[in-house]
Amino acid sequence: MRVGQSAVEYLTTYGWMLLVVAIVGGTIFTTVRGQCSDSVLGFSGDDVTISNFGATQGEKIRVAIGNTASEKTDIEEITFEEEGNEVEIGSVRSIEEFGSEEYSTDGLRESSSCNTIDVTIEYDTESLNDIRASGTIRTGARVINLPGNVSEVPQNGLQMRFDAMTIGRTDGTDIQTWKDLTNGKNNATGVDASRLPEVNADGINGYKALKFEPGPKDTLTMSDKPYLQSRNHTIFATVRFNDVTGTTAVTSKYEPGSRINTLQVRDNKTFINWNDDGGWKESKGSINISTEPVLLSTRVGANITGYVDGKKDVTEPIEDPLTLNSGVVSFGTVRNPLFSDYWELDGNIGEIIYYNRTLSDPEMDTVHSYLSNKWNLDTS
């Protein structure tokens, strides 16, 4: 009896001691999966830390980032790494002083084992930039490589890439900035606070996408940047339309006298338009586009060619020179050049890729394959 009592006293005393040590080292969580108790260590002396995390419905992981500073912080990027697998979630997101914001990612999934995941948070404060905080989480989750490896696609001329899977926001959150993953310089930003797209956690075949709605509303744009000054370029986008009637724009380049960089649909057909020495030209495709997820692409060179799910749909010759300028590139809308209204997207965008050159047929096939496999699209 005395032995049992001593054992209980030992466990009680040292159990509390271990709990205090654990709290000092990091936050303790009550969630337990199997034999693994979730915990976080590190981030000592940093302005940001992981304040909570756990599984969400659909077996995705939600992570709460807390700001311990007495000033606002801007989270630039969060990286999770485990046994050679790495996932990054980003798009600049502000956290008010002593506040907390939740992120979720497809790159962390529940597992039957207990794993240690390295976490790096890159952020700015109001007084300092380019700060890095590091720590670990011990959890019954694992880091997985997201579907599709972008290194598979041609790298020459890869100018911009926007991927909603990497945004790392919870469902319904407005997006002010969509990060360009090629160099982070050509980020797409909201026109104003009333016209922002939001995260749709099940936007395209169970993967995150950005949901755009007409209004005009939900516009992301990049103004006066030195891109797409080349006559030759190629664009790809994964999309799910809510409505394919009328005219809608997925991505476009617009300035009076130049609107050649477009992915548009008119009355459920692909629609391409451009301006050359002969004036405005336009042509509509023949393949029906429904409200199912679709892969659209446009290749511009000696001809302008529109593709649907990897198949050539419509092609027209272009006069030389093609009219180009430094007009804005926008997602979700394009201004009608003949009237003061807008052609707006009612639907979801998963990924957009820009090249500043004309890809060859085999290269087109490579990018189409990458996107169709990644987003589980039927391009047979």
Rosetta blueprint (number, residue, H / E / L):
1 M L
2 R H
3 V H
4 G H
5 Q H
6 S H
7 A H
8 V H
9 E H
10 Y H
11 L H
12 T H
13 T H
14 Y H
15 G H
16 W H
17 M H
18 L H
19 L H
20 V H
21 V H
22 A H
23 I H
24 V H
25 G H
26 G L
27 T L
28 I E
29 F E
30 T E
31 T E
32 V E
33 R E
34 G L
35 Q L
36 C E
37 S E
38 D E
39 S E
40 V E
41 L E
42 G E
43 F L
44 S L
45 G L
46 D L
47 D L
48 V E
49 T E
50 I E
51 S E
52 N E
53 F E
54 G E
55 A E
56 T L
57 Q L
58 G L
59 E L
60 K L
61 I E
62 R E
63 V E
64 A E
65 I E
66 G E
67 N E
68 T L
69 A L
70 S L
71 E L
72 K L
73 T E
74 D E
75 I E
76 E E
77 E E
78 I E
79 T E
80 F E
81 E E
82 E E
83 E L
84 G L
85 N E
86 E E
87 V E
88 E E
89 I E
90 G E
91 S E
92 V E
93 R E
94 S E
95 I E
96 E L
97 E L
98 F L
99 G L
100 S E
101 E E
102 E E
103 Y E
104 S E
105 T E
106 D L
107 G L
108 L E
109 R E
110 E E
111 S E
112 S E
113 S E
114 C E
115 N E
116 T E
117 I E
118 D E
119 V E
120 T E
121 I E
122 E E
123 Y E
124 D E
125 T E
126 E L
127 S L
128 L L
129 N L
130 D L
131 I E
132 R E
133 A E
134 S E
135 G E
136 T E
137 I E
138 R E
139 T E
140 G E
141 A E
142 R E
143 V E
144 I L
145 N L
146 L L
147 P L
148 G L
149 N L
150 V H
151 S H
152 E H
153 V L
154 P L
155 Q L
156 N L
157 G L
158 L E
159 Q E
160 M E
161 R E
162 F E
163 D E
164 A H
165 M H
166 T H
167 I L
168 G L
169 R L
170 T L
171 D L
172 G L
173 T L
174 D E
175 I L
176 Q L
177 T E
178 W E
179 K L
180 D L
181 L L
182 T L
183 N L
184 G L
185 K L
186 N L
187 N L
188 A E
189 T E
190 G E
191 V L
192 D L
193 A L
194 S L
195 R L
196 L L
197 P L
198 E E
199 V E
200 N E
201 A E
202 D E
203 G E
204 I E
205 N L
206 G L
207 Y E
208 K E
209 A E
210 L E
211 K E
212 F E
213 E L
214 P L
215 G L
216 P L
217 K L
218 D L
219 T L
220 L E
221 T E
222 M E
223 S L
224 D L
225 K L
226 P L
227 Y L
228 L L
229 Q L
230 S L
231 R L
232 N L
233 H E
234 T E
235 I E
236 F E
237 A E
238 T E
239 V E
240 R E
241 F E
242 N L
243 D L
244 V L
245 T L
246 G L
247 T E
248 T E
249 A E
250 V E
251 T E
252 S E
253 K E
254 Y E
255 E E
256 P L
257 G L
258 S E
259 R L
260 I L
261 N L
262 T L
263 L E
264 Q E
265 V E
266 R E
267 D L
268 N L
269 K E
270 T E
271 F E
272 I E
273 N E
274 W E
275 N E
276 D E
277 D L
278 G L
279 G E
280 W E
281 K E
282 E E
283 S E
284 K E
285 G L
286 S L
287 I L
288 N L
289 I L
290 S L
291 T L
292 E L
293 P L
294 V E
295 L E
296 L E
297 S E
298 T E
299 R E
300 V E
301 G L
302 A L
303 N E
304 I E
305 T E
306 G E
307 Y E
308 V E
309 D L
310 G L
311 K E
312 K E
313 D E
314 V E
315 T E
316 E E
317 P E
318 I L
319 E L
320 D L
321 P L
322 L E
323 T L
324 L L
325 N L
326 S L
327 G L
328 V E
329 V E
330 S E
331 F E
332 G L
333 T E
334 V E
335 R E
336 N L
337 P L
338 L L
339 F L
340 S L
341 D L
342 Y E
343 W E
344 E E
345 L L
346 D L
347 G E
348 N E
349 I E
350 G E
351 E E
352 I E
353 I E
354 Y E
355 Y E
356 N L
357 R L
358 T L
359 L L
360 S L
361 D H
362 P H
363 E H
364 M H
365 D H
366 T H
367 V H
368 H H
369 S H
370 Y H
371 L H
372 S H
373 N H
374 K H
375 W L
376 N L
377 L L
378 D L
379 T L
380 S L
